[in-house]
């Protein structure tokens, strides 16, 4: 009976588990009885699914190394709860934004009308019967106020010189409508997430380095550990039709010849060289993005609702519907309206410490790379040194980074050979067979996971949030 692709995967995974996740194609083929070619294709497919990377043993054999738990790419123990909290927060935002519009338009108008009605009633009780014409002007005041409020929030101009409705105000004069500023006051400015940003940075880096890099080269850009960089580059080989070769020192060189193809004779003009990891500083995102005056008006409006609802609750003898509708509901809204930005402010204070630690890490990584160039030892945190295969030198009281140095040198040597086709002979791994077997849906999911593994994109103005501070 013919085996499906999933049957192949299961048998290969079972064999790899017995070998602690490490094996050559020949070993797994012998362990499973699967034909060598089919086994090789199956193991390459598993590279796209599970956290893994390639390596070379002392005899020059290509080793497939998988996490012993066979953890899917882009997944960690907290992923489920992170997604659940993210979904719940998005749902709350949508609900509360609708509530904001109802409250700021409806309840502000209602409370204004109530105040004016009370004032009109007081004036009417003390005025003579021949002063009725003045009351007509007073009665029209709340409608003018409501029209101006709608105009301010939605850019609608109700009154022209002749009393006719005019066209909408030109939006160039105002950066964004008032309702959006109100949302930003509560939830913070919306961040536009470009899921392909890190992919562009990666391909730019590849093109800037003649299509050939090592894990240490990518570490210089991403700030990741060597192990994470190797895992990400293995997946990138599949995504961008790359190839893997190794040097005499056993360093893997990841080659992407197809990314170098260009319609222009002067490719250099179109190549942007990404900045190093430490050349950018992490920053705490702004709390609201609004001017102080705008925040003051927004807080003032909500304070007005808060005082109005409190006054209603303090008034005795009102019907239950009035107590709930004009007291309890707007009071609950006002408290939440103020509580969310206060919570975000407290969270921001904690984030400042994480940002400071991230920037300190970037400086330490710079020291490590500088020490590689100068062939000196450096004193850094032990946990950070281990991320880059650092070895402690007791005599000099510092860490050496021989693996990092070797990979950087081998990458430079590969690029010195002008043609990518000449680098270290024939490739020992190619993704050509595998990419044709990945469906569009699988590739889309794979792209998301790969973006996470490549690291956080570092734009010219770097902002980090509470979820991703360090790589």
Long-range contacts (C-beta under 8 A, 24 or more apart in sequence): 5-42, 5-45, 5-437, 8-34, 8-38, 8-39, 8-42, 9-42, 9-45, 9-46, 12-39, 12-42, 12-43, 12-46, 13-46, 13-70, 16-64, 16-66, 16-70, 17-68, 17-70, 20-68, 21-52, 21-65, 21-66, 21-67, 21-68, 21-70, 22-63, 22-64, 22-65, 22-66, 23-63, 23-64, 24-57, 24-61, 24-62, 24-63, 24-64, 25-62, 25-64, 26-61, 28-64, 41-433, 41-434, 41-437, 44-238, 44-429, 44-431, 44-433, 44-434, 45-434, 45-437, 45-438, 47-234, 47-235, 47-238, 47-434, 48-73, 48-235, 48-238, 48-434, 48-438, 48-442, 48-446, 49-73, 51-231, 52-231, 52-234, 53-227, 53-230, 53-231, 53-233, 53-234, 54-230, 54-234, 54-244, 54-252, 54-429, 55-230, 55-252, 56-246, 56-250, 56-252, 58-250, 60-246, 62-244, 62-246, 62-428, 62-429, 72-449, 73-231, 73-235, 73-446, 73-449, 73-450, 73-453, 74-448, 74-449, 74-450, 74-452, 74-453, 75-449, 82-467, 93-187, 96-186, 96-336, 96-340, 97-183, 99-333, 100-179, 100-182, 100-183, 100-186, 100-337, 101-179, 103-305, 103-330, 103-333, 103-337, 104-153, 104-179, 104-182, 104-301, 104-302, 104-305, 105-149, 105-150, 105-153, 107-305, 107-308, 107-326, 107-330, 107-333, 108-149, 108-301, 108-304, 108-305, 109-142, 109-145, 109-146, 109-149, 110-326, 111-304, 111-305, 111-308, 112-142, 112-145, 112-146, 113-142, 114-308, 116-141, 116-142, 152-178, 153-177, 153-178, 153-179, 154-178, 154-179, 181-290, 181-294, 181-298, 182-298, 184-288, 184-289, 184-290, 185-288, 185-290, 185-294, 185-295, 185-298, 185-299, 185-341, 186-337, 186-340, 186-341, 187-340, 187-344, 188-285, 188-286, 188-287, 188-288, 188-289, 188-344, 189-285, 189-286, 189-288, 189-289, 191-285, 191-463, 191-465, 194-457, 195-447, 195-448, 195-451, 196-451, 197-457, 197-459, 198-451, 198-454, 198-455, 198-456, 198-457, 199-447, 199-450, 199-451, 199-454, 201-274, 201-454, 201-457, 201-458, 202-236, 202-454, 203-240, 203-259, 204-271, 204-272, 204-273, 204-274, 205-273, 205-274, 206-240, 206-256, 206-259, 206-260, 207-259, 207-260, 207-267, 207-270, 207-271, 208-271, 208-272, 208-273, 208-274, 209-411, 209-415, 210-260, 210-415, 210-420, 211-255, 211-256, 211-257, 211-259, 211-260, 211-420, 212-253, 212-254, 212-255, 212-256, 212-411, 212-414, 212-415, 212-420, 212-423, 213-253, 213-254, 213-411, 214-251, 214-252, 214-253, 214-254, 214-407, 214-408, 214-410, 214-411, 214-414, 215-252, 215-254, 215-407, 216-403, 216-404, 216-407, 216-408, 216-411, 217-407, 217-408, 217-411, 218-454, 219-277, 219-388, 219-404, 220-276, 220-277, 220-369, 220-408, 221-274, 221-275, 221-276, 221-277, 221-455, 222-277, 222-454, 222-455, 222-456, 222-471, 223-277, 223-278, 223-361, 223-362, 223-365, 223-455, 223-471, 224-455, 224-471, 225-387, 225-388, 226-387, 226-388, 226-389, 226-403, 226-404, 226-407, 227-387, 228-453, 228-455, 228-471, 231-453, 232-450, 232-453, 232-454, 232-455, 235-446, 235-449, 235-450, 235-453, 236-450, 236-454, 237-429, 237-431, 238-431, 238-434, 238-435, 238-438, 238-446, 239-435, 239-443, 239-446, 239-447, 239-450, 240-431, 241-431, 241-432, 241-435, 242-431, 243-427, 243-429, 243-430, 243-431, 244-427, 244-428, 244-429, 244-430, 245-423, 245-424, 245-425, 245-426, 245-427, 245-428, 245-429, 246-424, 246-428, 247-410, 247-413, 247-414, 247-424, 249-406, 249-410, 251-406, 251-407, 251-410, 251-411, 253-410, 253-411, 253-414, 253-423, 253-424, 255-414, 255-420, 255-423, 255-427, 257-420, 257-421, 260-420, 274-458, 275-458, 276-366, 276-369, 277-362, 277-365, 277-366, 277-458, 277-471, 278-362, 278-363, 278-365, 278-366, 278-369, 280-362, 280-458, 280-459, 280-460, 280-462, 281-359, 281-362, 281-462, 282-355, 282-358, 282-359, 282-362, 282-462, 282-463, 282-464, 282-469, 283-355, 283-461, 283-462, 283-463, 283-464, 284-348, 284-351, 284-352, 284-355, 284-463, 284-464, 285-348, 285-463, 285-464, 285-465, 287-341, 287-344, 287-345, 287-348, 288-341, 299-338, 302-334, 302-337, 302-338, 303-334, 305-330, 305-333, 305-334, 306-330, 306-331, 306-334, 306-335, 306-338, 309-334, 347-466, 350-466, 351-464, 351-465, 351-466, 351-469, 354-464, 354-466, 354-469, 354-470, 355-464, 355-469, 357-469, 357-470, 358-464, 358-469, 358-470, 361-470, 368-399, 368-401, 368-404, 369-404, 371-398, 371-399, 371-400, 371-401, 372-401, 372-404, 372-405, 372-408, 375-405
